Amino acid sequence: MDKEQLNANNLLQEYGGIDKHKLKNLLDSYDKDENEPILIHNSPYYSVDNIPNTFQTAGGNFLILSLNVDGILSKMNELRILIHLLNTQGILIDIFCIQESHLDNNYSQDTACIQIDGYDCIPQERYCGQKGGLVTYVKSCHDSSVLKIGQRSKIWEGQYTEVKNNNNFRIIIGNIYKPPRNNNNNANIEQFTNELKPILQKIDKEKCDVALAGDWNINLLLLNERLKFQKFFDELTNCSLFPKITYPTRIGNQRCTLIDNIFCKLTENTSNSVAGVIWSDISDHFPCLVAIKLHNKSDNSVSSKFIKQTKNTPAAVESLNQALISHDFSKDIPALITDEITDPNITYKPFIHKIIELKEKHLPTELVKFNKKKHKKQIWMTNGILKSIVYRDKLLMKHRQLEANSEIFETSKRNLKTFNTILRKNIREAKTKFYFETFEKYKFDIKNTWKNINGLISKSNRKEIRQLLINGKKVEDKQQIADEFNTFFANIGAKLASTIDTQNKKPYDYYLNKTISTSFHFNLYEIEDTEKIIKSLKSKDSFGCDGISVNLIKSISQGILLPLTFILNQSLITGIFPNSLKIAKVIPLFKLGSIGDRMSTALDIEKFF
């Protein structure tokens, strides 16, 4: 057994041990050809803070997490903490399927209280009772679109999403919740299986990977005892959908069941996938985790282990400043000596190139190993809270190993419940305290106030536009999308002007008939003026296409005052502003609706801003 795995036999000893509750043992008992490939592997238990490296995103994995949360609104803080604890181990979940959200039609993809940073939220209202409702979270860097497959049922819920990553890996995700209606009698299971069958057949025709995750409420450990369970299982395997979870996912006082699962279509990617069950007390169901081993690893896989970082220490910045002070800019800009009036474009280009050249030498960009202790997290998630979550799950492990009818079992149960109550109270208080202090700090700063409000509600319009409908044709080429935006805005002025009714109206120059008797002129800059202006700039670390921030300009100002003042004066004298400083990063902001439905006509581009 790997060191990361929990001892399943000890954890399930009270229920008869792991051998009695392992789906793989049950299926291996059937007669089969000795040369038949192994399609189902064990899915061990893991603690949330000790998941093995085989699940890490950097290994070329596409990760799916599924959980029956039993009410998402009361568990959002714990869900965010769960995602954070996985992130710190290099396990970046791509798809997160939630069942029993309890959400109604008042909640949409933009509802603030159900957002998770870095993910697109796709909720589906409950329609199979008060405990229904599904939510699928898709990593924001992926393309996703909701698929309409099948009809709504009265006994179960299904949600289907097509997801495509940057490396053109395509997968259909099904998020399934089937409540245990009528004690899961044969008629109920047969109806569910019959309704599911055409959906499976339709999905099976898609030439891509498929994963169906959810709470099925069909205990696969009873395949030999329930004929209808076996029929359900056969329908899935007939479409090459095999279960990845083989250990019980719900453990009660009297029995444990395998009712949550992630069924994956047998493909080159899923044949070597790994799976596990996370032992956590976040719900009465354990989270299920599957890592699909992508055959073609993403080019960005290294970014999960390494990040680019600029050597920006005070000593390095001072070294750059001294290099600029000692550099003779007249060699790059001869006009500094001749005082010749020239085009600022001619003088600015060598000036900025020299700064960038020296910056790269003294402030080099390095590829450094990702440090999980520095990994970005919500500040209210204190180390104490994170440790308490892990400790709570360990208490649950110890509790489940006790005899159910023993006196210590009831004491342990009360202690676990009390600890959970205190923990959730501490999480709420930590979050309240953090935001109260933050808003108090910025109560006279409206910009930072709104920045923190948007952070609190996870509001962000920065969703990358990967495809557009242009005149009815789907376009995914980035250059073509950029060209369409440029064409639109280059012509929008003339297009709007052409719609103005000018007939029988006076032309604009009719109103320009007065002689202007006053005039003004610019005073040329002195070095002291430039220095004063630089000092007055608001300190910022953000930068433009040249990679030079305001903070850096302030730190190296002594070395650039002379040539910068000269360029400023050349601009005033000639009336020419350097073209390099006209470059701006324009980001189309997606607002409402489906991105794929936008831009049916060119005018629809306006809706992005």
N, C-alpha and C positions, 0 to 999 in steps of 0.2 A: 504494500500500500504506500502511495506517495505521501510525503510528510504533510502536504497541504490538505489531504483528505481527512475528514472526520471518521472516526471508527463507527461505521454504520451498524455493525453488529451490536456494539454496546448501546448505541442510541435506540435501537429497536429491540433490545433484549426482552423488555417487558411485554412485547407483542409477538414473541416467538423467534426473534432474530432476523437478520437480513435475508438469509436464504429463502425464507418463507415469503418475503415481500420484495423479491427482485424479479422484474418482468422478464429479464433476459433468461433466467433459470427456467421460467415457465415456458417460454418459447423454444428454448433449446431442448426441452423434453420431447418435442415433436420429432417424428422421424424425418430425416433430411439427408440429402446427399453429402458425403464427407467433403466433396469438392465445392460445395455451395459456398459462396462468399458470405462473410459475416456482415450482416446489414444493421444489426442492433448491438450497441455497446453499452456498458454500464455507465450510469450518470451519477457519480459519487456526490456525497454531501460536502459542502465547503462552508467555512465561516466567511462572513462578508469581508473581513480584513485579510484573508489569506487565500486568494484565488491563484491557481498556478499560472505560470508564464505562458502556457499553451493557449490561454484565452486572450492574450494581449493583442491589441489591434495591430501593433507593429509586426506581428507574425503573418500578416496578410489575411486577418480574420474579418468576417462580417458578422457582427454580434446581434443576437435577438434575445430580449429579456421579456418574460411574460409573468404577470402576477394578477391574481384576484385580490383586489385591494380592500373590498368591503367598505366602500365609501371614500371617494378620492378627496373630498374637501377636507376631511379631518386628518388625512394622511399626507398632504402635499409637502409639509416640511420634512417628514421622514423619507418621502420618495426622493426629494432633492438631496438629502444626506446620503441615501443609498447610491444614487448616481455619482455623487462626489467621492464616496469611499471606493467605488469601482474605478473612477477616473484616476485617482492617485496611484493605482496599481497598473496604469497603462491599459485599462479595459474600458474602451470608449464605446458605449452601447450605440448601435446604429438604429435599431427599432425597439421600442418599448411598448408592449401591448398590455393594456389595463382592462380588466373585467370587473363587473359590479361597481361601476363608477357612481351609480345612483343619480346621474345627471339627467335633467329633463331638457326640453327644447329651449330653455332660457339660456343655455350655455353654448357658445360658438367657439370657433378657432381663435377668436381675438379676445375671449374672456380672460381677464388678467389673472384671476386667482388660480387658474389651472395651467399656467405656463411653466415650462422648465427651460432655463437658459440653454441656448444652443440647439433647441428642438422646435420643429413645427408641430403644433398640436392639432389633431384631427379627432374631435369628439363626435360621438353618435348618441342621440338621445335614447333613453330606456324605452322599451315598448313591450317588455315581457314581465311586467310587474315592477314594484318599487325598488327591487334590488338589482335591476338590470342596468344597462348603460355601458358603452364601450369607449375607450379613448386609445388612439394609436399615436405615439410620439415618433417622429422621424427626424433624424439628425438634419439640421438645416443645410448642410453642404450637399445633401442628396436631392434629386428631383423626386417629387411624389405627386400622385394623382389618385383620387378616389374612384374605384371601379363600381359600377352598378351591376351586381351579379345576383340573380335570383330574386325571389319575392320575400317580403316580410312574413315571418312565421309567427304563430301565436304561442309557440313553445320554446323558441330559442332565438338568439340574436347573432348576426354575422356582419362583419365589416371588412371590406377588401380594399387594399391599397397597392398600387404599383409603385415600386421604388427603383430608381436607377442612380448609380454612383458615378463619379467622375471617370471611372475606368470602363464605363459601359456595361458593368455588371447589372443585370436586371432581375428583379425578384418580385413575385406577387405574395403579399402578406395577408393572410386571413386572421382576423381577430374574432374568436368564437366564445360565446357564453350560452350554455344550456343549463337552465335551472333544474333542480331535481323535482319536477312536477310529478304528482301522482305516485310518489315513492319510486320513481324510475321504473314503473311497471312495463311489461313487455309491449303494450300498445304504444306507450309514450316513446320508448326506444325505437320501435319500428317506424313510427311516424317521423321521428328525427332523422333516422337513417335514410328513409325514402325521400325526404325533402333535401337532404344533403347530397344525395347521389348525383342529380343532374348538375349541381354546382361543381362537384369534383370532376365530373366528365368534361365540363367546359374549361375548367382551369387546366386540366391535364393536356388539353390541346395546345396550350401556350408553350412556345419554345423558350422557356426560361425557368429559373429556379422557382420553387413554390414552398412556402412555409405556412402551416396552419397552427396558430398558437391559441391557447385559451384554457378556460375551465369547462371541460366537457361533461363533468359529473357522471362519467362512465368509468367505473373502477376497472382498469385493465388487468388487475390482479385476479379478477373473477372471470376471466375469459373461459376457463374450463367449466364454470358453473352456470353461466348465463348464455344461452344460445344466441339471444339478441345482441349481446355484447360482442360475441364472436362475429356475427353478421356485420355489425358496425365496423369492426376492425378489418374484416375482409374487404369491405368497400373501399377503405382507405388504401390498403396494400395493393388492391387491384389497380389503383391509379399511381402505384409506386410511391405512396406516401407512408413513411415508416416513422415510428415514435422514437424520439431522441431521449426522452426522460424515462428511466426504468426504476427509480426508487420512489417510495411514497412521497407525495407532496402535501399531504394533510395528515396530521397526527392528532388524534383526539385522546380522550381519557381511556377509551375502551379498545379502539382499533385505529389502524392507519390505512389510508387509501391512496391510490394512484389515479387521481381524477383530473389533474392538470398536465398538459403535455404540449409539445411542439412537434408536429408531424412535418417532416421535410421530404420533398420529392427527391428520389434517388438520381443524382447527377454526379458529374465529375467533381463538382465543388463539395457536395454534401457527403460523399462517400467516406471522406476522411475527417468529417466534422467531430467536434468534441462537445460534450454536454455535462451539465452539473446542476445540482439543486442547492440553492443558498439557504443555509439554516438561519432564518431570521424571524423575529417576532413582530414584524411590521404588520402582519395579518395572520389569520388562521390558516392561510395557504402559504407555502414556501415559494419564493421566486424561482422560476426556471430559466436557465441560461444555456444558449446554444451558440457555438462559434463555428460558422461555415468557413471552411478553408478555401479561399478563392484561388482558383487555378492560376489566374493572372494577377499577381500581386499589384496593388496600386502603387503608382510612382510616388505617392505621398506617404507610404508606409513608414519611411524614416522619420518623418516629421513628428510621429508619436513618441520617439525616443530622443530626438535631437531638435533643438530650436536655434535660430539665428540670434546672435546677441552682439551688440556693438560694445567694444571696449571703451567705456565712457567714464573712466575714473578721473578725479580731479588732476592727477599727475599727467595723464594722457592728454587731457584738454589743455593744460598749461604748456605741454610740449608742443601741441599744435599751434598755440598762440605765439610762442617764441619763434617757431619756424616761419610763421607769417610775418612777424615783426622783422626778422632778419632777411626775408626775401625781398629782392629788388623787383617790384612790379613794373618798373619802367622797361624791363627787358620783354615783358609780355605786352605792355601798352606803351609804345614809344611816344604817344601823344602826351603822356605825363610830363615829358621833358620839353617838347616843342610847344605845348599848350595849344595844339592845333584843334580846331572845331571839327569833330568827326561824328559819324553816326554812332550812337550809343550801343547799337548791336555789335559793332566792330570792337568796341572796348570792353563790353560786358562779357562777351563770350570767353576770351582768354582769362579774364579776372575770375569768373566762377569756376572754370576748368582747373585753374591752379589751386583754388580753395578745396575743390573736391579731391584733387590728386593728393594734396597734403593731408586731408582728412582721412582718406583711405590708408595712408601710410601710418599716421599717428593714432587713429581711432579705427582699427581694422574690425571687420565683421567676422565673428567666429561661430562655428557650429559647435554648440555645447550640449552636453547630455542633459536631458530633461530632469529636473529636480522636483519630485512629488511634493516636497515640503513647501516649495514656492508656487505650486500649482494654484491657479486662481480659484477661489471659492467665495461664496457669499460670506461676508465678514461676520455675520451673526453666528455662523457655524464655528463655534469655539472648539479648541482641541478637547476641552472637557466634555462637550456634547458628543463629539465623535467617539471618544473613548467610552462614554456611557452607553452609546448604541451597541458597540461591540460587547461590552460587559453584559448588557441585557440579554443579548443572544446567547451568551455563554450560560447565563442563568437558566434560559429556556432549555438548553441541552441537558444540564444537570437535572432539571425538573422532569424531563421526559424519561429519564433513566430510573426514576423512582417507581416503586410499586403503587398502583392507583389506589389501593385500599389501605395504604399505610398512613399513620398519623403525620409523618414528616411530609407526605405528599401534599396534604391540605395546607400545611404551614408554608411549604415551598410555593404553592399556588398563590397564596395570599401575598407572600413576599414579592413574587414576580409581578402581580397585579399592582401592588403598591409602588414598586420601582418604576413600572411603566407610567403610572399616573404622575409621579414626581418628574420623570424624564420629560414627558410631554408638556408639563407645566413649565419646566425650566427652558425648553425650546421656545415656547410662546413668550416667556419673560425676556429671554435673551434677544429675541427678534424685536420685541416692543422697545426694550431699552436701547438697542442699537439705533433704530429709526427715530426714536424720540430725541436722542442726543444729536443725531445727524441733522434733523430738521431744526433743532434748536440752534445748532452751529450756523446754519445757513438761512436763518429766518429773515435776514436782510439781504440775501443774495438770491434773487428770483431765478437766475440761470441755473445755479447749483441745486436749488430747491426742485426745479422741474427735472433736472438730470436724475436726482435721487428718486423722485416720484416715478419716472419712467423705468428706472432700475427696479423699483419695488414691484411694479406691475408687469415687469418683463416686457415692456413695450419697445419694439424695434421695427423700423421699416426697412432695415438693411437686408432684405432678402434678395439674393442674386437672381437676376432674370436669366434663365437658361434657354428658354424657348418662347417664341412669339408667333401669333397668327398674323401674317401680313398679307392682306388681300386674299384671305382664305387659305393660304399656304403656310404650313408649319415650318418655321425657320429656327435652326439650332446653331448655325455658324456664328461665332462671336463677332467676327469682322462684319458680316452682313447685318447683324442686329445693330452694331454701332453705326454703320453707314446709314441705316434707315432712320435712326434717331438724328444723326447729323443732317440728313436731307430734309427731314421734317422741320427742324429748328432753323435751318438756313433759309427756308422758303416760307416760314409761317408769317413773317412780317408782310411780305409782298402779297401773300394769299389773303390775309385779313384786310390789307389795304384795298385790294381789288373788290372787296364786298361793300366798301363804303360808298354810299350814294353821293356823288359830287355834282350831279347835274343841277344847274341853276344855282350853284353855290359859289361864293367867292373863293379863289385860290389862296393858299397859305401866304404867298408873298404880298398879297394885298394889304396884310396887316403889318408888313415890315417896311413902312414908308417913312419912319421917323429917323432923322439923323442923330447918330450917337455922338455926343460931345465929350463924354468922359472916357477915360482909358485907365489901364492899370498895367503894372509890369511886375515880374518876379525878381526878387533879390537873389543873387547867387549864394550858394551855401558856403559857409566856412567850416573847417574841420570841427570846431566846437559845436556848431549847429547839428552836424551829423551825430556827434557823440551824445548830445542831449536827447535827440530823437530816439536813438537806440536804447538809451537808459529808460525812456518813457514807455517803451513797448511792453505789452503784457507778457509775462514769462509763460512760455509754452514749450512742451516737448514735441508737439506735432510738427510735421514738416511737409514740404511740397515735393515736386519731382526731383529737386536737387539734393534732398536728404539732409538739409540744413535747417535746424529749428531756431526759434527766437532765442532760446536759452543758450544755444551754441554761439549765435551771433554776439550775444552779450559777453560771452566768455572770451571771444577772440577779436573783440572790436578794436583793440589797440593795433592789431596787425593789418586791419583792412580800412581804417578811417580815410587815409589819403586817396587810394584808388576809388573807393566808394563815393567820396565827396566829388571827385572829378567826374565820375559817371553821372551822378545826380545833376551836376551843373550842365554837362553835355546834353542831358535830356531836356532840361529847361530851355537851353539856348536853341536847340534844333526842333523841339516839339515832338521828338520821337521817343517812344517808350519801348524798351527792349522787348523783343518778341518772346524771349525765353521766360519773361515774367508774366506773360499773358496766358500761360498754360494753366488750366484749372482742371481738377478732377470732378467731373459731373456724374453723379450717381442717380439713376432713375429710381424713384422710391415707389415700390409697389403698394397699393392701397387695399382695395377690396376685390372679392371675387377670386376666380381661379386664374393664375398667371397664363395658363395655356389658352384661356378664352379671350385674352386681351388682344388688341390691335387687329380686329377684323377689318378695320380701315385705318389709314395713316393717322387720322385725327384722334384715334383712340390713344395715341402716345401721350396726349395731354393728361390722361387719367393716372399716369404714373407719378405726377408731380403735385 
